[in-house]
Amino acid sequence: MSLEQKLRDNLEAAGRALIVPETKRAPLPKPARGWSHGLRFALAGAATVVVLAVPALILLSGGTSPDDRGASITPSTGDVESTGGDTSLPPTSATLKPDTTIIVESQVVIDEITFGDYRLTLTASRLDEEEPPTATVSMRVTSKDDGEIIDEAVVGSPAGFFWFTLTGSDAVCEFKSELAPEGAEVSVQLLLSPSLGCSEQYRFGLSAGELTPAPQSPDEVARQFVGAWEAGDQELMSELAEAQAITQVEVVPVPVKPMFSHCEGAAGSSYCTFEVSGGELVVRVRNEPPGLVTELIFVPD
C-alpha cells in the first residue's frame, strides 16, 4: 500500500470518529468518491481547529482585563470601588452612607457692630413649631476685649420674623449706633419679606453696657404686645401692658396669625386694629409715656 493511500485511510478514520451520527433521512444519490473524501477531510480539519480553540477561549475568558468588568463592590466595606468601564454607579452611591443625616443650624449670627468697648450682635434663633419656620431675634452686648456677655434683649416680638428671610443676604435693613447724652442709641430694622419690606425701627438705649428699650410709638407697643401674647411670653406682656389689660387676656381669644391693620388716635389713646381668626382684635394703647396697653377689645365677625 502506498504512503498516499495510508494517509487517506488515516484521515477517513479520524473523520468518522469526529462526525456525530445523524438521524436517518431519505437516501440521496451517492456523490462521486472524490467529493466525499474532500468533505471528510474538511470536516476533520474543522474539528481539529475547534478542539484547539476551546482551551484558548477558556484561558482568554478567565483572564479578562479589569477595565472590561465595570464597577465592583468591595465585600468588606460595601463602598463602591471604581474599576473603569461604562457601568459606574452614580456619585451619590459612593459618597453617602446609611447613617448620613442633615443637620439644620438653629441659631445664626445676622450682623454685629462695635461701639466703644462693646460689641453688639444680632442673633436669630429658629423655631420649628410653625410652617414656614419663624425666628426670635435678640441683640447681645458683649465686652469687646474678653467677649463676656453683659446684657441681651429681644428685638421686636418673639417669633416675629421668618427664619429663611433672616438667613438671607439682605436680612438687615438697618443696624447702627449713635452717641447719646447717656451712652448711645441703637436702632435696628430687619427684613420681614421681599414683598412686605422692612420692619418698623426698633430702638434701644445703651448705657454702661445695658440695653433699655426706647420709648415706642403706640403701634409698636401694640405689635409687640400681640406678638408676645401669641407666643405666650407672659414676662414681655407684663412689661408692655397695665394690669387691667393682662386680666382681659384670660377672656379674649388668643390671636392666631394676627395681621396688623391700622391705628387711630382718640382721647389720649391709640386704638390699633389687628385682623385675627374669627374677627378683629383692637388694642388700646396710652399715648403718654410710657405707652402701655390699657384695654383689649375683640370684635367677632
MIVEXDO-783351 format. One record per residue (C-alpha): y, z negated, x negated; residue in one letter. Coordinates in nm, 3 decimals. Layout:
N
         v         w         u   aa
         Y         Z         X    A
...
This chain:
301
         v         w         u   aa
     0.000     0.000     0.000    M
     0.337     0.095    -0.140    S
     0.617    -0.157    -0.211    L
     0.836     0.000     0.055    E
     0.565    -0.045     0.319    Q
     0.520    -0.415     0.225    K
     0.896    -0.478     0.264    L
     0.894    -0.312     0.606    R
     0.598    -0.527     0.719    D
     0.767    -0.848     0.600    N
     1.088    -0.763     0.786    L
     0.889    -0.685     1.102    E
     0.716    -1.025     1.079    A
     1.049    -1.205     1.030    A
     1.197    -1.023     1.326    G
     0.905    -1.113     1.553    R
     0.938    -1.481     1.455    A
     1.312    -1.493     1.542    L
     1.310    -1.292     1.864    I
     1.281    -1.512     2.181    V
     1.032    -1.363     2.426    P
     1.198    -1.228     2.739    E
     1.063    -1.213     3.092    T
     0.862    -0.902     3.167    K
     1.053    -0.616     3.311    R
     0.953    -0.275     3.435    A
     0.820    -0.067     3.146    P
     1.065     0.168     2.991    L
     0.991     0.481     2.794    P
     0.889     0.382     2.442    K
     1.159     0.478     2.192    P
     1.093     0.652     1.870    A
     0.932     0.442     1.595    R
     1.225     0.479     1.356    G
     1.476     0.345     1.611    W
     1.254     0.038     1.681    S
     1.232    -0.051     1.314    H
     1.611    -0.022     1.274    G
     1.676    -0.252     1.571    L
     1.438    -0.516     1.442    R
     1.598    -0.501     1.101    F
     1.945    -0.553     1.256    A
     1.828    -0.848     1.467    L
     1.668    -1.014     1.168    A
     1.991    -0.980     0.971    G
     2.200    -1.125     1.255    A
     1.964    -1.421     1.293    A
     1.991    -1.493     0.925    T
     2.370    -1.494     0.946    V
     2.361    -1.738     1.239    V
     2.124    -1.974     1.057    V
     2.352    -1.981     0.756    L
     2.674    -2.010     0.958    A
     2.575    -2.313     1.172    V
     2.584    -2.568     0.883    P
     2.914    -2.426     0.769    A
     3.063    -2.470     1.118    L
     2.937    -2.829     1.133    I
     3.096    -2.908     0.798    L
     3.423    -2.747     0.900    L
     3.439    -2.934     1.233    S
     3.377    -3.269     1.062    G
     3.650    -3.207     0.807    G
     3.929    -3.111     1.041    T
     4.274    -3.177     0.895    S
     4.460    -3.480     1.037    P
     4.752    -3.250     1.113    D
     4.545    -3.087     1.389    D
     4.448    -3.406     1.573    R
     4.787    -3.524     1.714    G
     4.874    -3.894     1.766    A
     4.618    -4.171     1.745    S
     4.620    -4.541     1.844    I
     4.557    -4.799     1.576    T
     4.294    -5.035     1.729    P
     4.420    -5.350     1.553    S
     4.778    -5.338     1.683    T
     4.793    -5.085     1.963    G
     5.105    -4.930     1.807    D
     5.140    -4.556     1.808    V
     5.072    -4.403     1.468    E
     5.207    -4.052     1.440    S
     4.975    -3.810     1.258    T
     5.158    -3.487     1.327    G
     5.083    -3.214     1.577    G
     5.249    -3.146     1.911    D
     5.079    -3.423     2.112    T
     5.300    -3.715     2.002    S
     5.384    -3.981     2.263    L
     5.740    -4.041     2.393    P
     5.960    -4.250     2.158    P
     5.967    -4.548     2.401    T
     5.591    -4.587     2.369    S
     5.631    -4.656     2.001    A
     5.926    -4.895     2.029    T
     5.882    -5.102     2.347    L
     5.633    -5.387     2.354    K
     5.483    -5.552     2.664    P
     5.685    -5.871     2.622    D
     6.021    -5.692     2.587    T
     6.291    -5.849     2.810    T
     6.652    -5.751     2.879    I
     6.895    -6.035     2.820    I
     7.226    -6.020     3.007    V
     7.508    -6.212     2.844    E
     7.651    -6.465     3.091    S
     7.973    -6.553     2.908    Q
     8.217    -6.334     2.717    V
     8.550    -6.379     2.544    V
     8.803    -6.148     2.710    I
     9.105    -6.199     2.487    D
     9.277    -6.455     2.266    E
     9.622    -6.516     2.120    I
     9.768    -6.764     1.872    T
    10.072    -6.979     1.935    F
    10.186    -7.217     1.661    G
     9.894    -7.445     1.573    D
     9.690    -7.343     1.877    Y
     9.456    -7.062     1.972    R
     9.438    -6.965     2.341    L
     9.117    -6.797     2.453    T
     9.032    -6.634     2.785    L
     8.661    -6.665     2.871    T
     8.469    -6.516     3.166    A
     8.155    -6.689     3.295    S
     7.920    -6.477     3.506    R
     7.800    -6.595     3.850    L
     7.492    -6.414     3.983    D
     7.492    -6.556     4.336    E
     7.687    -6.258     4.465    E
     7.640    -5.882     4.451    E
     7.826    -5.740     4.270    P
     7.838    -6.037     4.029    P
     8.162    -6.233     4.011    T
     8.306    -6.446     3.733    A
     8.522    -6.751     3.676    T
     8.792    -6.713     3.412    V
     8.904    -7.010     3.207    S
     9.171    -7.048     2.940    M
     9.077    -7.274     2.649    R
     9.312    -7.431     2.398    V
     9.166    -7.500     2.053    T
     9.309    -7.607     1.721    S
     9.376    -7.307     1.500    K
     9.259    -7.498     1.192    D
     8.927    -7.656     1.291    D
     8.851    -7.496     1.631    G
     8.847    -7.831     1.814    E
     8.877    -7.793     2.193    I
     9.192    -7.963     2.322    I
     9.220    -7.852     2.685    D
     9.085    -7.599     2.935    E
     9.198    -7.471     3.276    A
     9.068    -7.224     3.536    V
     9.272    -6.906     3.573    V
     9.311    -6.812     3.938    G
     9.028    -6.934     4.159    S
     8.661    -6.992     4.077    P
     8.452    -6.675     4.114    A
     8.779    -6.493     4.171    G
     8.710    -6.180     3.965    F
     8.445    -5.909     3.937    F
     8.222    -5.952     3.631    W
     8.194    -5.582     3.548    F
     8.571    -5.539     3.571    T
     8.634    -5.828     3.332    L
     8.388    -5.691     3.076    T
     8.561    -5.352     3.072    G
     8.811    -5.235     2.815    S
     9.118    -5.279     3.045    D
     9.034    -5.624     3.184    A
     9.357    -5.790     3.066    V
     9.684    -5.668     3.217    C
     9.893    -5.940     3.052    E
     9.829    -6.236     2.825    F
    10.128    -6.377     2.641    K
    10.308    -6.698     2.543    S
    10.681    -6.763     2.510    E
    10.883    -7.053     2.375    L
    10.998    -7.308     2.630    A
    11.205    -7.632     2.603    P
    10.892    -7.846     2.601    E
    10.648    -7.614     2.421    G
    10.550    -7.277     2.561    A
    10.497    -7.087     2.882    E
    10.174    -6.889     2.907    V
    10.124    -6.608     3.158    S
     9.801    -6.427     3.248    V
     9.731    -6.121     3.463    Q
     9.382    -5.976     3.499    L
     9.250    -5.654     3.647    L
     9.094    -5.701     3.992    L
     8.952    -5.347     4.006    S
     9.072    -4.995     3.925    P
     9.165    -4.946     4.292    S
     9.320    -5.291     4.358    L
     9.507    -5.304     4.029    G
     9.621    -5.622     3.852    C
     9.611    -5.973     3.993    S
     9.908    -6.194     4.052    E
    10.061    -6.361     3.749    Q
     9.913    -6.700     3.661    Y
    10.149    -6.924     3.466    R
    10.084    -7.238     3.264    F
    10.297    -7.472     3.062    G
    10.166    -7.560     2.715    L
    10.282    -7.888     2.560    S
    10.105    -8.071     2.274    A
     9.802    -7.850     2.335    G
     9.770    -7.944     2.704    E
     9.790    -7.690     2.988    L
     9.982    -7.759     3.307    T
     9.984    -7.506     3.594    P
    10.341    -7.388     3.651    A
    10.497    -7.410     3.999    P
    10.347    -7.130     4.207    Q
    10.464    -6.925     4.499    S
    10.318    -7.006     4.844    P
    10.090    -6.701     4.842    D
     9.949    -6.800     4.500    E
     9.878    -7.152     4.625    V
     9.713    -7.019     4.941    A
     9.493    -6.775     4.748    R
     9.379    -7.037     4.501    Q
     9.305    -7.285     4.778    F
     9.099    -7.036     4.983    V
     8.913    -6.924     4.669    G
     8.830    -7.284     4.578    A
     8.723    -7.352     4.937    W
     8.487    -7.055     4.942    E
     8.341    -7.162     4.604    A
     8.305    -7.525     4.711    G
     8.539    -7.658     4.440    D
     8.648    -7.986     4.603    Q
     8.843    -8.102     4.300    E
     9.069    -7.798     4.288    L
     9.117    -7.806     4.665    M
     9.239    -8.166     4.642    S
     9.495    -8.063     4.379    E
     9.632    -7.783     4.596    L
     9.641    -7.944     4.941    A
     9.755    -8.256     5.122    E
     9.501    -8.500     5.268    A
     9.558    -8.371     5.622    Q
     9.454    -8.017     5.524    A
     9.146    -8.147     5.343    I
     9.024    -8.319     5.662    T
     9.062    -7.991     5.853    Q
     8.818    -7.825     5.614    V
     8.538    -8.006     5.795    E
     8.616    -7.842     6.131    V
     8.740    -7.498     6.027    V
     8.469    -7.242     5.933    P
     8.428    -7.182     5.562    V
     8.591    -6.846     5.475    P
     8.336    -6.576     5.390    V
     8.469    -6.293     5.174    K
     8.834    -6.365     5.261    P
     9.081    -6.079     5.230    M
     9.447    -6.174     5.175    F
     9.681    -6.004     5.421    S
    10.038    -6.138     5.401    H
    10.265    -6.446     5.407    C
    10.557    -6.517     5.644    E
    10.818    -6.790     5.594    G
    10.932    -7.023     5.875    A
    11.095    -7.371     5.888    A
    11.038    -7.464     5.522    G
    10.678    -7.338     5.512    S
    10.494    -7.014     5.449    S
    10.208    -6.903     5.672    Y
     9.961    -6.696     5.471    C
     9.702    -6.495     5.665    T
     9.353    -6.405     5.544    F
     9.104    -6.179     5.716    E
     8.768    -6.357     5.728    V
     8.436    -6.315     5.902    S
     8.484    -6.377     6.274    G
     8.864    -6.380     6.280    G
     9.172    -6.478     6.078    E
     9.249    -6.783     5.867    L
     9.614    -6.897     5.847    V
     9.703    -7.128     5.558    V
    10.032    -7.313     5.586    R
    10.195    -7.390     5.250    V
    10.503    -7.608     5.196    R
    10.781    -7.415     5.022    N
    10.938    -7.714     4.843    E
    10.779    -7.803     4.509    P
    10.516    -7.899     4.461    P
    10.394    -7.631     4.702    G
    10.086    -7.770     4.871    L
     9.867    -7.657     5.159    V
     9.954    -7.865     5.463    T
     9.759    -7.707     5.751    E
     9.466    -7.475     5.826    L
     9.451    -7.261     6.141    I
     9.151    -7.048     6.238    F
     9.214    -6.768     6.490    V
     8.884    -6.621     6.619    P
     8.853    -6.253     6.710    D
